[in-house]
């Protein structure tokens, strides 16, 4: 089912991540006639895609990671799964379901499956405390707030330089940093970063990682030892939010991720069935 609201489209399920877990979930959901949107970084950046050889996936020995990823993607696409490419920066539960932000876009769904892969779980000193007060994960979302001001881009993602160029294009004074030894400074707001002991004054810090800590995307999500806490069916502590694959912990294997995705999809279908009669 697809519901149009406020000029946009609400899908049954949004899946964050296009790895084996996310695509397995998408395939299962489409087989049960649920509308699905998958939001992910470019698949070519994933660990699976770059794997030279995968020997432990049943019935497909010695397949390359790229070929396995391509087959999963083609299967999902043939069933009508929708795809968009973008780095998800935040999500929130709403009275209607869930709202997911990537770049300057927002999508809504009645349920959400997190298939983030091995997500970044550690944060920089000062990052959490100053989030929303000078710390941002999205240059195109928040850049205009700092036009003609000094900003630091922590360039940990492949497309970080492009976002830094966007900031320069709108008049920001940009310093790009790739070092991981960074501390973000400030009391009420960001006022500087310390890089290997050197202080760089700034008004904002854009932390651009390929993956973001689950609790940075959904602050109320329960995470244990860096993994999203979920039951056997992938249900998290948040109603309508499920998790699958490497982001739920070991073993980090393709076969396990595929099974996780299927179970999370089944659980999401059951959850959606309980919402029948509402929006």
C-alpha positions in Angstrom: 0.0 0.0 0.0 1.2 3.5 -0.8 -0.4 6.6 0.9 0.1 10.1 -0.4 0.2 12.8 2.3 1.1 16.5 2.3 2.1 16.2 -1.4 4.6 13.4 -0.7 4.4 9.6 -0.6 4.3 7.4 2.5 5.6 3.9 1.8 4.9 0.9 3.9 8.5 0.5 4.8 11.8 2.4 4.3 15.0 0.4 4.5 18.2 2.1 5.3 21.0 0.1 3.6 21.3 -1.8 0.4 23.5 -4.7 1.6 22.4 -8.3 1.8 20.2 -7.7 4.8 18.4 -4.6 3.4 17.9 -6.2 -0.1 16.7 -9.5 1.4 14.1 -7.5 3.5 13.1 -5.5 0.4 12.5 -8.7 -1.7 10.5 -10.3 1.1 8.3 -7.2 1.6 7.6 -6.8 -2.1 6.6 -10.5 -2.3 3.9 -9.5 0.2 2.9 -6.5 -1.8 4.3 -3.8 0.5 5.7 -0.6 -0.9 9.4 -0.3 -0.2 12.0 2.5 -0.5 15.7 1.6 0.0 18.0 4.5 0.9 21.7 3.8 0.9 25.2 5.0 0.1 26.4 4.0 -3.4 26.6 0.2 -3.3 30.0 0.3 -4.8 31.3 1.7 -1.5 30.1 -1.3 0.5 32.4 -4.0 1.9 30.5 -6.7 0.1 30.8 -5.0 -3.3 34.5 -4.7 -3.0 35.0 -8.3 -1.8 37.2 -10.1 -4.4 35.7 -13.5 -3.6 32.8 -14.8 -1.4 33.2 -18.5 -0.7 30.7 -19.1 2.2 27.4 -18.2 0.6 25.4 -21.4 0.0 25.2 -22.6 -3.6 27.2 -19.7 -5.0 30.9 -20.6 -4.2 33.7 -18.3 -5.5 31.3 -15.5 -6.5 32.6 -12.0 -6.4 31.1 -9.5 -4.0 30.1 -7.2 -6.8 28.3 -10.0 -8.7 26.4 -11.1 -5.5 25.5 -7.5 -4.8 24.4 -6.9 -8.4 22.2 -10.1 -8.3 20.5 -9.1 -5.1 19.9 -5.5 -6.4 18.5 -6.8 -9.8 16.1 -9.2 -8.0 14.8 -6.4 -5.7 14.5 -3.9 -8.7 12.6 -6.5 -10.7 10.0 -6.7 -8.0 9.4 -2.9 -7.9 11.6 -1.8 -5.0 12.4 1.9 -5.2 15.9 3.1 -4.6 17.5 6.4 -3.8 21.2 7.1 -3.1 22.1 9.3 -0.2 23.6 9.4 3.3 20.9 9.2 5.9 21.5 11.8 8.6 18.6 11.4 10.9 15.3 9.5 11.5 12.5 10.0 13.9 9.3 8.2 14.9 6.1 10.2 14.3 2.4 9.8 15.0 2.1 8.5 11.4 5.2 6.2 11.4 8.8 7.2 10.7 10.5 10.1 9.0 13.9 9.7 7.4 16.2 12.5 6.3 19.0 12.3 3.7 20.7 15.2 2.1 18.0 17.9 1.9 15.2 15.3 1.4 12.7 13.7 3.8 10.8 10.5 3.2 8.1 8.9 5.4 7.0 5.3 6.0 4.8 3.4 8.4 7.7 1.1 9.4 11.5 1.3 9.2 14.2 -1.4 8.8 17.8 -0.5 9.8 20.3 -2.5 7.7 23.2 -0.2 8.3 26.0 -2.7 8.0 28.9 -2.2 10.3 27.9 1.2 11.4 30.1 3.8 13.0 29.4 3.6 16.7 32.1 5.8 18.2 31.8 9.5 18.3 34.4 12.3 18.6 35.0 14.2 21.8 32.3 17.0 21.9 30.3 15.6 19.0 27.3 14.4 20.9 27.2 17.3 23.3 27.3 19.9 20.5 25.1 18.1 18.0 22.6 20.7 16.6 24.7 23.5 18.1 27.3 23.7 15.4 27.8 20.0 14.8 26.0 18.7 11.7 26.1 15.6 9.5 24.7 17.3 6.4 26.3 20.2 4.5 23.5 20.6 2.0 20.9 20.6 4.9 22.6 23.1 7.2 25.3 24.9 5.1 23.2 28.0 4.5 23.1 28.6 8.3 26.9 29.3 8.1 27.2 31.2 4.9 30.3 33.5 5.0 31.4 31.9 8.2 34.3 29.6 9.2 33.5 25.9 9.1 35.4 22.6 9.4 34.6 19.6 7.3 35.7 16.3 8.8 36.1 14.4 5.6 35.7 10.7 6.4 33.3 9.8 3.6 34.2 9.4 -0.1 31.9 12.3 -1.2 33.1 14.6 1.6 35.2 16.8 -0.7 32.1 17.4 -2.9 30.2 18.6 0.2 33.1 20.8 1.1 33.0 22.4 -2.3 29.3 23.0 -1.9 30.0 24.9 1.3 32.7 26.9 -0.5 30.3 27.6 -3.3 27.8 29.3 -0.9 30.5 31.4 0.7 31.8 29.4 3.7 35.4 29.6 4.7 36.1 25.8 4.7 38.9 23.8 6.3 39.0 20.1 5.4 40.4 17.7 7.9 40.9 13.9 7.5 42.6 13.2 10.8 40.6 11.1 13.3 42.4 12.7 16.2 39.9 15.5 16.6 38.2 17.1 19.5 35.2 19.5 19.0 35.3 22.4 21.4 32.7 24.8 22.7 30.4 25.5 25.6 27.0 26.6 24.3 28.0 26.3 20.7 31.0 25.1 18.6 33.8 27.5 18.7 36.8 25.4 17.5 38.3 22.0 16.9 41.5 20.6 18.2 43.4 18.6 15.6 46.6 16.8 16.8 46.9 19.5 19.4 46.4 22.4 17.0 43.3 24.6 17.5 41.3 25.6 14.5 38.6 28.3 15.2 35.3 27.7 13.5 31.5 28.3 13.8 30.4 24.8 12.7 31.8 21.3 12.2 30.4 19.0 9.5 31.1 15.4 10.4 30.9 13.5 7.1 31.2 9.8 7.6 30.3 7.0 5.3 28.2 5.6 8.1 26.8 7.3 11.2 26.3 5.8 14.7 22.8 4.3 15.0 22.1 6.5 18.0 23.0 9.6 16.0 20.4 8.6 13.4 17.8 7.6 16.1 18.9 9.0 19.5 16.4 6.9 21.5 17.5 3.6 19.9 19.0 1.1 22.3 22.6 0.1 21.4 24.6 -2.5 23.3 28.4 -2.8 22.7 28.1 -0.9 19.4 25.3 -3.2 18.0 21.6 -2.3 17.7 19.7 -4.3 20.4 16.9 -6.3 18.8 15.0 -9.5 19.4 15.2 -12.6 17.1 12.7 -11.0 14.7 14.7 -7.8 14.5 12.3 -5.7 16.6 14.1 -2.8 18.4 13.0 -0.9 21.5 11.1 1.5 19.1 7.7 0.5 17.8 7.8 0.0 14.1 11.6 0.1 13.9 13.5 -3.1 13.0 17.1 -4.0 12.5 18.9 -6.6 10.4 22.4 -7.7 9.4 25.9 -6.6 10.6 24.5 -3.6 12.6 22.9 -6.1 15.0 26.2 -7.8 15.8 28.2 -11.0 15.1 28.4 -13.2 13.2 28.9 -10.8 10.3 28.3 -13.1 7.4 26.2 -12.7 4.2 24.0 -15.7 4.9 23.2 -14.4 8.4 22.4 -11.0 7.0 20.0 -12.4 4.4 18.2 -14.4 7.1 18.0 -11.3 9.4 16.5 -9.3 6.6 13.8 -11.8 5.9 12.9 -12.1 9.6 12.8 -8.3 9.9 10.6 -8.1 6.9 8.2 -10.7 8.3 8.1 -8.8 11.6 7.4 -5.5 9.7 4.5 -7.1 7.8 3.0 -8.3 11.1 3.4 -4.8 12.5 1.8 -3.2 9.5 -1.1 -5.6 9.8 -1.8 -4.3 13.3 -2.1 -0.8 11.9 -4.9 -1.6 9.4 -7.7 0.8 9.6 -5.3 3.8 10.4 -3.1 5.9 8.2 
